[in-house]
């Protein structure tokens, strides 16, 4: 497929790669500029970029004459494959077939002839050539190296080593997974302590370190390639808590839990006792009210006699009644 454009193309855009997720251990991320350019001995310009970025290959002209033919090629299997051209202000982009890797990634400035590759990946690494033909032929070469996005190194305590190491020392492990063409290093301040490198193979790297529990030095684990680096600073107090301190903390927590449990049990028991006592007292009062009998003694006091009258009525005797319990 050939894509042909005429007129002025939209302004070139430069896309930065997204920032990786942060490590919880006081991460300080340091990044180099998005591209690194240099000139090799054969006169070609070397450009190093990170996957996902955009790169522009510049012709060096502010304006290309309309009668010139500008051709961009990419070396594939020792052959120069055309990927874009400008002729009489007509822009053609070839991004299908063997050029499928460039699908929707190529842009050309029709004023300068500069070529931009967007969202670049490792398939775009290689040699690019520019030819400007107008009576004579002018050449320019670019060698692009694309590197992986660097992960943030992860620092953890090495439990296997700590079980057999000295009581005064803490064993740590710095790791990075699925990396290639990188170096993993431990630094004490600005001094390099140790490092390990890997070539183009995509593997996982780990680098151990032993530190004193109580020391105050600054340590950092750094992963880097030729154009970028990522750094994780070590927090000894967080990762390297001594066994005695750990045991002491555990003991304090156990004591606090026991005290809290005892307090809860005490409150529950007191409430149960009070409830039982109130219930018993109420029951006793109810029984007492039901069974209570009042006894009285009758004391007879003779006041006076009333004789029967002529009509034959009985006489009445009056007395006082006193109640006693």
Secondary structure, 3 states (H helix, E strand, C coil): CEEEEECCCCCCCCCCCCCCCCCCCCEECCCCCCEEEEECCCCCEEEEEECCCCEEECCCCCCCCCCCEEEEEEEECCEEEEEEEEECCEEEEECCHHHHHHCCCEEECCCCCCEEECCCCHHHCEEEEEEEECCCEEEEEEEEEEECCCCCCEEEECHHHHHHCCCCEEEEEEEEEEECCEEEEEEECCEEEEEEEECCCCEEEEEEEEEECCCCCCEEEEEECCCCEEEEECCHHHHCCCHHHHHHHHHHHHHHHHHHHHHHHHHHHHHHHHHHHHHHHHHHHHHHHHHCCCEEEEECCCCCCCCCCCCCCCCCCCCEEEEEC
